Amino acid sequence: MSDSLAVLISDSARLQRRRFDARARSLGVSRAQWQVLFALSRNQGINQSGLAEALDVETITVGRMVDRLEEAGLVERRADPADRRAWRLHLTDRAHPILAALRSVAEAVTRESFAGLGPEGEAMLATLLTRVRANLCGRDTPESTAPAPRAAGAR
């Protein structure tokens, strides 16, 4: 019996993460750290609760991760001008070369993952996975708003 499509997707994602993690560790960065660094690179100035939401983890967990990254000199907390109780998170100059190296690792793992697909195969896979993600995010699509097809013989 062959694996279901869901199992193939899950296994592929897990194996990509495992390969990326192994290479990121050689740069001295854990999975939690690279996830925070990537999220901050896309959301400079976000607060901890926003970062926790983006990473789908608890705020206290993000706080601990940011503490470690701050101690390593990769992230800094800056006072929020609109809320004296809140902090905005920013990457330091020291984080940028690590992010560049992590992006190179990501590109290499992606190339290895999609070897043999060719540009057309990669484009088709991207289109299909984009559709799957949209379906799971609950975005309305023409298919999701259309009435369900009736069973044969139903009136």
Beta strands, then each sheet from edge to edge (+ up, - down):
strand 1: 75-80
strand 2: 83-91
sheet 1: 1+ 2-
end
